[in-house]
Amino acid sequence: MLIAVKATLRLGDTLVPLIFMSDGTHLLNFAGDKKEWPVYMTIGNLSSKICQMPLTHTVVMVALLPIPIKNRKIRQKRLDEQRQTNREVLNEVLRRVLQPLIFKQNPNAESGYYNILCADGNFRRCKPVLAAWLADCPEYSELHHLERHVCSWCECPQNALGDYVPSDKQHARRDHNVYRTLSDANTKAANAALSSRHVHRGFNLSRHIPCIMSDLRKTDLLHTMQIAMLDHLQKWIFHFMKTHKWLDKYNAIWLSVPAYHNLTPKNKSYEEVSQWKGKEMKDMSRYLLGVVQQSLRGGSPAQHSVFNRAIECTQALVEFYMYARYKSHDDATLSSMDDASHRIHTLKDVFLLGRAGKKAKARANALRTELVKNRRVDEETNAETRTPSKTRHKINARWDYISHQIDVSKEVDANFNFPKIHLRSHWVEQIRRYGALQ
């Protein structure tokens, strides 16, 4: 998009890439869920070193987006209507913020050009272009009128988000011009086509701004890796250790990590920390593999295969994150990133029980209640014919059977179909197009 616009500039014109950032911020819990949704803006003409200096004020807040109240215990039809109203309100706020970029509604713009006073005191003929919007997955869904838990880059089905996708065999890119045409048609067939692509019907301002919507999203280490995939990995490891009764050893080794090269000594185990920040996750990635490897030393011969797969999966995800942080890339590093991604998908099933959601856990608890009830009925029926030793053996066998059935129930309902594990499949392509991550 920027290359095409740059080719149309006259001698002396200046291209101004606009970079927007938004991040819903949770404030407090004491007086209800208080949140803010600020929108910040900077320009791509500034170097990253200058942008990272707080005193330069290169990033400014331009708006606070409205956050609707939570609707509880209302009918689905009324809930859908309220959500549509919320989207319309959000569109109106964004229209007022981005109106200078909508040239048909702004008669002062000459085909998108403005005479702007620059820092040296001279006026220049500048063309602002919406180049990027940095946000988390739920915010992209709101801004692009997409359903939750889908990819904002491509039209990957929800039930395939956890599958490995090679960098050269991606799903079809999202075409917001097609969505605009279907939304304007407002027919039964058009609405069905939008639903099949997990897109909400109705007017969306972003589709009327001269830009390529699917290119606005850029790779994001913070939201995709540090407070997302690394956090997921840590939770999977915690559940894995707890399942295999190695949690005490894991916590002891975790707390024994010494202070070294800006690493502070640990005084709390992982589960004792209520919320991990990006910098803490970044530091944790430096020693996580070592802690997991030392924790899983030993074990029975039957456990060696499972423990090795857990170590290898942890190593693959940490490797991917380390490669993504490189300041420059070549074909070898990008190939290594793709290989690490492939190994993650090959080995991730070892942590499948850690992916059991609320519904899977509810079904497992219901199964547990039913199995315990059947066990008690069986014990009362056959109590007179059993000796104490047979009774203890039968009870232990029953509890083993119940635990096994609960694990099977969770495995059936658990999956890895969530957007952030899929987003990594686009990173190699994005780095090839836009360069290394900042």
Contacts in CASP RR format, 6 or more apart in sequence:
PFRMAT RR
TARGET T0000
AUTHOR 0000-0000-0000
METHOD contacts of the structure
MODEL  1
MLIAVKATLRLGDTLVPLIFMSDGTHLLNFAGDKKEWPVYMTIGNLSSKI
CQMPLTHTVVMVALLPIPIKNRKIRQKRLDEQRQTNREVLNEVLRRVLQP
LIFKQNPNAESGYYNILCADGNFRRCKPVLAAWLADCPEYSELHHLERHV
CSWCECPQNALGDYVPSDKQHARRDHNVYRTLSDANTKAANAALSSRHVH
RGFNLSRHIPCIMSDLRKTDLLHTMQIAMLDHLQKWIFHFMKTHKWLDKY
NAIWLSVPAYHNLTPKNKSYEEVSQWKGKEMKDMSRYLLGVVQQSLRGGS
PAQHSVFNRAIECTQALVEFYMYARYKSHDDATLSSMDDASHRIHTLKDV
FLLGRAGKKAKARANALRTELVKNRRVDEETNAETRTPSKTRHKINARWD
YISHQIDVSKEVDANFNFPKIHLRSHWVEQIRRYGALQ
1 129 0 8 1.000
1 131 0 8 1.000
1 211 0 8 1.000
1 212 0 8 1.000
1 215 0 8 1.000
2 15 0 8 1.000
2 17 0 8 1.000
2 129 0 8 1.000
2 131 0 8 1.000
5 15 0 8 1.000
5 127 0 8 1.000
5 129 0 8 1.000
6 15 0 8 1.000
9 15 0 8 1.000
9 127 0 8 1.000
10 125 0 8 1.000
12 124 0 8 1.000
12 125 0 8 1.000
13 113 0 8 1.000
13 124 0 8 1.000
13 125 0 8 1.000
13 126 0 8 1.000
13 127 0 8 1.000
14 45 0 8 1.000
14 116 0 8 1.000
14 124 0 8 1.000
14 125 0 8 1.000
14 126 0 8 1.000
14 127 0 8 1.000
15 126 0 8 1.000
15 127 0 8 1.000
15 129 0 8 1.000
16 43 0 8 1.000
16 44 0 8 1.000
16 45 0 8 1.000
16 116 0 8 1.000
16 126 0 8 1.000
16 127 0 8 1.000
16 128 0 8 1.000
16 129 0 8 1.000
17 43 0 8 1.000
17 44 0 8 1.000
17 45 0 8 1.000
17 129 0 8 1.000
17 131 0 8 1.000
17 132 0 8 1.000
18 41 0 8 1.000
18 43 0 8 1.000
18 44 0 8 1.000
18 101 0 8 1.000
18 128 0 8 1.000
18 129 0 8 1.000
18 130 0 8 1.000
18 131 0 8 1.000
19 41 0 8 1.000
19 42 0 8 1.000
19 43 0 8 1.000
19 44 0 8 1.000
19 131 0 8 1.000
19 132 0 8 1.000
19 133 0 8 1.000
19 134 0 8 1.000
20 39 0 8 1.000
20 40 0 8 1.000
20 41 0 8 1.000
20 62 0 8 1.000
20 130 0 8 1.000
20 132 0 8 1.000
20 133 0 8 1.000
20 134 0 8 1.000
21 39 0 8 1.000
21 40 0 8 1.000
21 41 0 8 1.000
21 42 0 8 1.000
21 59 0 8 1.000
21 133 0 8 1.000
21 134 0 8 1.000
21 135 0 8 1.000
22 37 0 8 1.000
22 38 0 8 1.000
22 39 0 8 1.000
22 40 0 8 1.000
22 65 0 8 1.000
22 133 0 8 1.000
22 134 0 8 1.000
22 135 0 8 1.000
22 139 0 8 1.000
22 143 0 8 1.000
23 37 0 8 1.000
23 38 0 8 1.000
23 135 0 8 1.000
23 136 0 8 1.000
23 139 0 8 1.000
24 35 0 8 1.000
24 36 0 8 1.000
24 37 0 8 1.000
24 38 0 8 1.000
24 67 0 8 1.000
24 136 0 8 1.000
24 139 0 8 1.000
25 35 0 8 1.000
25 36 0 8 1.000
25 37 0 8 1.000
25 38 0 8 1.000
26 33 0 8 1.000
26 34 0 8 1.000
26 35 0 8 1.000
27 34 0 8 1.000
27 35 0 8 1.000
27 36 0 8 1.000
28 34 0 8 1.000
33 70 0 8 1.000
35 67 0 8 1.000
36 64 0 8 1.000
36 67 0 8 1.000
37 64 0 8 1.000
37 65 0 8 1.000
37 66 0 8 1.000
37 67 0 8 1.000
37 139 0 8 1.000
38 61 0 8 1.000
38 63 0 8 1.000
38 64 0 8 1.000
38 65 0 8 1.000
39 61 0 8 1.000
39 62 0 8 1.000
39 63 0 8 1.000
39 64 0 8 1.000
39 65 0 8 1.000
39 97 0 8 1.000
40 59 0 8 1.000
40 60 0 8 1.000
40 61 0 8 1.000
40 62 0 8 1.000
41 59 0 8 1.000
41 60 0 8 1.000
41 61 0 8 1.000
41 62 0 8 1.000
42 51 0 8 1.000
42 58 0 8 1.000
42 59 0 8 1.000
42 60 0 8 1.000
43 58 0 8 1.000
44 131 0 8 1.000
46 58 0 8 1.000
48 438 0 8 1.000
50 56 0 8 1.000
50 58 0 8 1.000
51 58 0 8 1.000
51 59 0 8 1.000
62 97 0 8 1.000
63 93 0 8 1.000
63 97 0 8 1.000
65 90 0 8 1.000
65 93 0 8 1.000
65 94 0 8 1.000
66 86 0 8 1.000
66 89 0 8 1.000
66 90 0 8 1.000
66 93 0 8 1.000
68 82 0 8 1.000
68 86 0 8 1.000
68 89 0 8 1.000
71 78 0 8 1.000
71 79 0 8 1.000
71 82 0 8 1.000
74 82 0 8 1.000
84 200 0 8 1.000
84 202 0 8 1.000
87 142 0 8 1.000
87 145 0 8 1.000
87 200 0 8 1.000
87 202 0 8 1.000
87 204 0 8 1.000
88 203 0 8 1.000
90 142 0 8 1.000
90 143 0 8 1.000
91 203 0 8 1.000
91 204 0 8 1.000
91 205 0 8 1.000
94 143 0 8 1.000
94 205 0 8 1.000
94 206 0 8 1.000
95 102 0 8 1.000
95 205 0 8 1.000
98 130 0 8 1.000
98 205 0 8 1.000
98 209 0 8 1.000
99 105 0 8 1.000
99 106 0 8 1.000
100 106 0 8 1.000
100 109 0 8 1.000
100 114 0 8 1.000
100 128 0 8 1.000
101 112 0 8 1.000
101 128 0 8 1.000
101 129 0 8 1.000
101 130 0 8 1.000
101 209 0 8 1.000
101 210 0 8 1.000
102 205 0 8 1.000
102 208 0 8 1.000
102 209 0 8 1.000
103 109 0 8 1.000
103 111 0 8 1.000
103 112 0 8 1.000
103 210 0 8 1.000
106 112 0 8 1.000
108 114 0 8 1.000
112 127 0 8 1.000
112 128 0 8 1.000
113 125 0 8 1.000
113 126 0 8 1.000
113 127 0 8 1.000
114 125 0 8 1.000
114 126 0 8 1.000
114 127 0 8 1.000
114 128 0 8 1.000
115 123 0 8 1.000
115 124 0 8 1.000
115 125 0 8 1.000
115 126 0 8 1.000
116 123 0 8 1.000
116 124 0 8 1.000
116 126 0 8 1.000
117 123 0 8 1.000
118 124 0 8 1.000
129 210 0 8 1.000
129 211 0 8 1.000
130 209 0 8 1.000
130 210 0 8 1.000
130 211 0 8 1.000
130 216 0 8 1.000
131 211 0 8 1.000
131 216 0 8 1.000
132 216 0 8 1.000
132 217 0 8 1.000
132 218 0 8 1.000
133 140 0 8 1.000
133 143 0 8 1.000
133 216 0 8 1.000
133 217 0 8 1.000
134 218 0 8 1.000
134 220 0 8 1.000
135 143 0 8 1.000
135 217 0 8 1.000
135 223 0 8 1.000
136 220 0 8 1.000
136 223 0 8 1.000
137 152 0 8 1.000
137 223 0 8 1.000
137 419 0 8 1.000
137 420 0 8 1.000
137 423 0 8 1.000
138 148 0 8 1.000
140 146 0 8 1.000
140 152 0 8 1.000
140 217 0 8 1.000
141 147 0 8 1.000
141 148 0 8 1.000
141 150 0 8 1.000
141 152 0 8 1.000
143 206 0 8 1.000
144 152 0 8 1.000
144 174 0 8 1.000
144 176 0 8 1.000
144 204 0 8 1.000
144 206 0 8 1.000
144 213 0 8 1.000
145 179 0 8 1.000
145 199 0 8 1.000
145 200 0 8 1.000
145 202 0 8 1.000
145 204 0 8 1.000
146 152 0 8 1.000
146 198 0 8 1.000
146 199 0 8 1.000
146 200 0 8 1.000
147 198 0 8 1.000
147 199 0 8 1.000
147 200 0 8 1.000
149 158 0 8 1.000
149 161 0 8 1.000
149 417 0 8 1.000
149 418 0 8 1.000
149 419 0 8 1.000
150 156 0 8 1.000
150 158 0 8 1.000
150 161 0 8 1.000
150 198 0 8 1.000
150 419 0 8 1.000
151 161 0 8 1.000
151 171 0 8 1.000
151 419 0 8 1.000
151 422 0 8 1.000
151 423 0 8 1.000
152 174 0 8 1.000
152 214 0 8 1.000
152 217 0 8 1.000
152 419 0 8 1.000
153 173 0 8 1.000
153 174 0 8 1.000
153 214 0 8 1.000
153 217 0 8 1.000
153 423 0 8 1.000
153 426 0 8 1.000
154 170 0 8 1.000
154 171 0 8 1.000
154 172 0 8 1.000
154 173 0 8 1.000
154 174 0 8 1.000
154 426 0 8 1.000
155 171 0 8 1.000
155 172 0 8 1.000
155 173 0 8 1.000
155 174 0 8 1.000
155 197 0 8 1.000
155 198 0 8 1.000
156 165 0 8 1.000
156 171 0 8 1.000
156 422 0 8 1.000
158 198 0 8 1.000
158 417 0 8 1.000
159 415 0 8 1.000
159 417 0 8 1.000
160 417 0 8 1.000
161 416 0 8 1.000
161 417 0 8 1.000
161 418 0 8 1.000
161 419 0 8 1.000
161 421 0 8 1.000
161 422 0 8 1.000
162 345 0 8 1.000
162 415 0 8 1.000
162 416 0 8 1.000
162 417 0 8 1.000
162 418 0 8 1.000
162 421 0 8 1.000
162 422 0 8 1.000
163 345 0 8 1.000
164 341 0 8 1.000
164 342 0 8 1.000
164 345 0 8 1.000
164 346 0 8 1.000
164 425 0 8 1.000
165 171 0 8 1.000
165 422 0 8 1.000
165 425 0 8 1.000
166 338 0 8 1.000
166 342 0 8 1.000
166 425 0 8 1.000
167 334 0 8 1.000
167 338 0 8 1.000
167 425 0 8 1.000
167 428 0 8 1.000
167 429 0 8 1.000
170 425 0 8 1.000
170 426 0 8 1.000
170 429 0 8 1.000
173 214 0 8 1.000
174 197 0 8 1.000
174 213 0 8 1.000
174 214 0 8 1.000
175 214 0 8 1.000
176 204 0 8 1.000
176 206 0 8 1.000
176 207 0 8 1.000
176 213 0 8 1.000
176 214 0 8 1.000
177 207 0 8 1.000
179 194 0 8 1.000
179 197 0 8 1.000
179 199 0 8 1.000
179 204 0 8 1.000
179 207 0 8 1.000
180 204 0 8 1.000
180 207 0 8 1.000
180 208 0 8 1.000
182 190 0 8 1.000
182 191 0 8 1.000
182 193 0 8 1.000
182 194 0 8 1.000
182 199 0 8 1.000
182 201 0 8 1.000
183 190 0 8 1.000
183 194 0 8 1.000
183 201 0 8 1.000
183 202 0 8 1.000
183 203 0 8 1.000
183 204 0 8 1.000
183 207 0 8 1.000
186 201 0 8 1.000
186 202 0 8 1.000
190 201 0 8 1.000
191 201 0 8 1.000
194 200 0 8 1.000
194 201 0 8 1.000
206 213 0 8 1.000
206 216 0 8 1.000
207 213 0 8 1.000
218 430 0 8 1.000
218 434 0 8 1.000
219 324 0 8 1.000
219 426 0 8 1.000
219 427 0 8 1.000
219 430 0 8 1.000
219 431 0 8 1.000
219 434 0 8 1.000
219 437 0 8 1.000
221 321 0 8 1.000
221 324 0 8 1.000
221 325 0 8 1.000
221 437 0 8 1.000
222 278 0 8 1.000
223 420 0 8 1.000
224 420 0 8 1.000
224 423 0 8 1.000
224 424 0 8 1.000
225 321 0 8 1.000
225 324 0 8 1.000
226 278 0 8 1.000
226 281 0 8 1.000
226 282 0 8 1.000
227 276 0 8 1.000
227 277 0 8 1.000
227 278 0 8 1.000
227 281 0 8 1.000
228 420 0 8 1.000
229 317 0 8 1.000
229 321 0 8 1.000
229 420 0 8 1.000
229 421 0 8 1.000
229 424 0 8 1.000
230 281 0 8 1.000
230 284 0 8 1.000
230 285 0 8 1.000
230 288 0 8 1.000
230 317 0 8 1.000
230 321 0 8 1.000
231 276 0 8 1.000
231 281 0 8 1.000
232 420 0 8 1.000
232 421 0 8 1.000
233 288 0 8 1.000
233 314 0 8 1.000
233 317 0 8 1.000
233 351 0 8 1.000
234 270 0 8 1.000
234 276 0 8 1.000
234 284 0 8 1.000
234 288 0 8 1.000
235 354 0 8 1.000
236 351 0 8 1.000
236 354 0 8 1.000
236 355 0 8 1.000
237 250 0 8 1.000
237 288 0 8 1.000
237 292 0 8 1.000
237 310 0 8 1.000
237 314 0 8 1.000
237 351 0 8 1.000
238 247 0 8 1.000
238 250 0 8 1.000
238 270 0 8 1.000
238 271 0 8 1.000
239 351 0 8 1.000
239 353 0 8 1.000
239 354 0 8 1.000
240 310 0 8 1.000
240 350 0 8 1.000
240 351 0 8 1.000
240 353 0 8 1.000
240 354 0 8 1.000
241 247 0 8 1.000
241 249 0 8 1.000
241 250 0 8 1.000
241 295 0 8 1.000
243 353 0 8 1.000
244 303 0 8 1.000
244 306 0 8 1.000
246 295 0 8 1.000
246 296 0 8 1.000
249 295 0 8 1.000
250 291 0 8 1.000
250 292 0 8 1.000
250 295 0 8 1.000
251 269 0 8 1.000
251 270 0 8 1.000
253 291 0 8 1.000
253 294 0 8 1.000
253 295 0 8 1.000
254 266 0 8 1.000
254 269 0 8 1.000
254 270 0 8 1.000
254 291 0 8 1.000
255 266 0 8 1.000
255 267 0 8 1.000
255 268 0 8 1.000
255 269 0 8 1.000
257 263 0 8 1.000
257 265 0 8 1.000
257 266 0 8 1.000
257 287 0 8 1.000
257 291 0 8 1.000
258 265 0 8 1.000
259 265 0 8 1.000
262 283 0 8 1.000
263 283 0 8 1.000
263 286 0 8 1.000
263 287 0 8 1.000
276 284 0 8 1.000
285 318 0 8 1.000
285 321 0 8 1.000
285 322 0 8 1.000
288 314 0 8 1.000
288 318 0 8 1.000
289 311 0 8 1.000
289 314 0 8 1.000
289 315 0 8 1.000
289 318 0 8 1.000
292 310 0 8 1.000
292 311 0 8 1.000
292 314 0 8 1.000
293 311 0 8 1.000
296 307 0 8 1.000
296 310 0 8 1.000
296 311 0 8 1.000
298 304 0 8 1.000
298 307 0 8 1.000
299 307 0 8 1.000
306 350 0 8 1.000
309 347 0 8 1.000
309 350 0 8 1.000
310 350 0 8 1.000
310 351 0 8 1.000
312 343 0 8 1.000
312 347 0 8 1.000
313 343 0 8 1.000
313 344 0 8 1.000
313 347 0 8 1.000
313 348 0 8 1.000
313 350 0 8 1.000
313 351 0 8 1.000
316 340 0 8 1.000
316 341 0 8 1.000
316 343 0 8 1.000
316 344 0 8 1.000
316 347 0 8 1.000
317 340 0 8 1.000
317 344 0 8 1.000
319 336 0 8 1.000
319 340 0 8 1.000
320 337 0 8 1.000
320 340 0 8 1.000
320 341 0 8 1.000
320 344 0 8 1.000
320 424 0 8 1.000
323 333 0 8 1.000
323 336 0 8 1.000
323 337 0 8 1.000
323 340 0 8 1.000
324 337 0 8 1.000
324 427 0 8 1.000
324 437 0 8 1.000
325 437 0 8 1.000
326 333 0 8 1.000
326 436 0 8 1.000
327 436 0 8 1.000
328 436 0 8 1.000
329 431 0 8 1.000
329 435 0 8 1.000
329 436 0 8 1.000
334 428 0 8 1.000
334 431 0 8 1.000
334 432 0 8 1.000
337 427 0 8 1.000
337 428 0 8 1.000
338 428 0 8 1.000
341 424 0 8 1.000
341 425 0 8 1.000
344 424 0 8 1.000
348 416 0 8 1.000
352 411 0 8 1.000
352 414 0 8 1.000
352 416 0 8 1.000
353 407 0 8 1.000
353 410 0 8 1.000
353 411 0 8 1.000
353 414 0 8 1.000
354 410 0 8 1.000
354 414 0 8 1.000
355 414 0 8 1.000
355 415 0 8 1.000
355 416 0 8 1.000
356 364 0 8 1.000
356 410 0 8 1.000
356 411 0 8 1.000
356 413 0 8 1.000
356 414 0 8 1.000
357 413 0 8 1.000
357 414 0 8 1.000
359 413 0 8 1.000
360 409 0 8 1.000
360 410 0 8 1.000
360 412 0 8 1.000
360 413 0 8 1.000
360 414 0 8 1.000
361 410 0 8 1.000
363 409 0 8 1.000
363 413 0 8 1.000
364 406 0 8 1.000
364 409 0 8 1.000
364 410 0 8 1.000
364 413 0 8 1.000
367 405 0 8 1.000
367 406 0 8 1.000
367 409 0 8 1.000
368 402 0 8 1.000
368 406 0 8 1.000
371 401 0 8 1.000
371 402 0 8 1.000
371 405 0 8 1.000
372 402 0 8 1.000
375 398 0 8 1.000
375 402 0 8 1.000
378 398 0 8 1.000
379 391 0 8 1.000
379 394 0 8 1.000
379 395 0 8 1.000
383 391 0 8 1.000
386 394 0 8 1.000
431 437 0 8 1.000
END
